[in-house]
């Protein structure tokens, strides 16, 4: 049995949290202090101090109130909604001694209930004869925003629990009418008290069917039919999180322009362009500290990343990391691909096979491996050389948010623009050319396009890539 010193009810408005609080407060040894961290009041709109701490003191130091709640006699807790003081969320979720009670409700019901309460001004009901009724107009955009906010909140809660190895007690709105469920919650919290019956001082508002509460029922039904609740079109992501790869950053010698390269992109050509910009060797080998120093010494600096078409990028990774005999070659992975994944390449291969048919077959086999690898189905690590550009940019965002995300195919147009932001004339952009690019142009066909789309579905969706076109000039 967990040993708790406090508790939090993680809920949202119109989920029954007032009713849950009333029943928790009916248990001996347990006290719920309302919305203790609501930014607009403390505890309840009456603004009464909680355990000797008033609203002003709480706002100045919310952790002091949290500590007071945890140290108070008995088991003390509070209700926390998604729009309450954000400073308290991480400390609460990181503390195993604070019991987490997650209260949920059908999102459509909570949305309609909230709209009715806003229309009538009635947020609590203690006498049925005072009930105020209203029919509201369902607004698709408002409901979708409500649904997205609820989903984001639940994902955030679940992630915090997973990362700290904790679990929560989940209660649905309808569970609140079951005294045995609430007594089970009391047992989980470790308090001796039990409820003989439910506290009925608060009455359910608007108990009728949804059809009685919405004036445009048909429009609501049509809108709900369009909402993909299960996100059926989403491209699943099984890739590991990546770091920002700061040592690979490349800056011009004097101009405050820095490139955040994405692996298997046009890094060599970008280095040459940045060197030509100032007519001097580039700066590289950054650390987090030297990157901060560079930023401070270059006020008004600009940063950019460059996306490469997924087909060209996968082919570059294949040629540079698997077929190459240079320093970037992944020798052990290459041999494993040959022996365990039947990659049809010669043991001595040092570049694209001169026979286009053989090279195409080998690259198509490599794309099949990539699909399994990025899907978490192989024992081989997801190397940065072929990780999705979505994952790479997410890693970059942990340190830097680039001012611009450019596309390789548009660099002749876009590099002069970003250099112009710093008052510099740009040298000509010289794209990469050579046997690798020529080999891809020869074997390019619809089957390769289809195969690479299956590997990098998220990149195609997120960045709007179309079919690959061989570079010109």
Steps between C-alpha positions, in 0.01 A plus 500: 500500500647839402589736785361839401545833678265697273284462190399687186185463292606555139183610323340764280192714537164321479640156577334465843799617703280698743296187571813290544646759739181504710517123542872497572442756773242269655779250576665522841861612488478639147462861379483635146570875485337576168685664213801591709704620201232667289667823379178700552429400860628265768294193589162647404371837379467600867882530499538372856863419596604134490689380806595858581624587149305763308483559127778759491740275690407205283564692180840610631601145598264219392740234624456631855128423484572157354741428786240620753239268350736204518603571859152567641340237728291240325495467122457835328461562130359724230349507153726594208375595152698550183487879528620516862844624606743321262788540748348233721438227241852353477567497877163335565540237230857420605403428862399135564366607841224703332219266392370571150125467444410548133137600446361486145169542321362446150646805316174580324308499827755723673499740204121533495487528880758778495313691231173475694666612824653797321162588348304472826770615743426195715816302582370315808155377595388420854122529453335337200224761500762766426630322190544715192460331164624611158548360153832589348621511143767242427807661343725247321816710527448561870442133571805390302715748694349367825569140395857577397571674830364204698706253298815707539445520875448125537810426293699740719374333819563152368851591385589647839375188678688268266827689531485499880382138532172591667140400451175686559148418615271564203140603560241577235211742549249215516712315760425781743153357553643170629581516871706181471731667250550796733566265790754322281663838445509552878668162543756587231573831671563311824236670715290294739171682445230366268180650362163354598339697220570783260492866591198628309532867592608571141244416233567392144436786261325444168443125540311457171622355172737697279226535240307710753793733562614581145294703258686390184511124561531407131794730447665359813460144373652592165792677668568206730500262202785703348717483811757220481497416871745214455733696270480223241711690247789562738842366407624311808838596637724241663827687460712575804540862600813663370733767629577825327840388359654838587856394397377475141389867488689712248528880508645757265835639616373854566138535393249401768359215294501141624378182335346219703570210263274198475695178436513363148418845369717733290746566784811522283344745256365710787846517659645621171226762465551632855878513445449695177263742680789645705789372295637311800475152656181432689463468876402154623547255786257691721408402853200630691728755667678620186164519321370733773820705473458523121141620535598769750780623276275513192193708588235474232628158395296269277484121491362261242455131427462336160259221413593253228242301307456166684586293193824689436583493870443124537712443190776723640496305828517173308793613287696687768445270799446155351672493161785743568847399615555847648502617865121518520450133414309291755695178452335281763151605397588439136608144575192434710283626216675267261483194725172543687293721272613361164621833366618411146837678488850366455721479806756721323251759369630858529221690329187461287505186289586584137205285397190721557273198547722359773535839668124554489434157653750567780354844576145364499610232748658771716171695501326185622748481785447869582125450528549219751779685681304823551202290604699345785507155341875443474785455746704769322493852644323779315807685378488877460603449137152371414285617792202703382555870456199554729690326781821690424324836510331408828846431640627834370206676666632393840784752453410716202192601305638583155391832353438321172452144381597500134476234232800383303317540170439871575842600638602699191204727576494489882865529603532853357188590698636382836843655432317823417345497849853572623583751230725265305509418130486124453742294291346271240355175628678202345298180556661164555558299185681178426461123457255469789258757359536356150432147628174605666382682188554185295306265731227741609147368445154482656581188703787676677274798568239272654759316710655815644156648578433192712823560691462875556123550507528758780754707307283499187197603703677760714711666234284457190749315281390393154681265262874543471642691204868474400683827583576738218803730498 
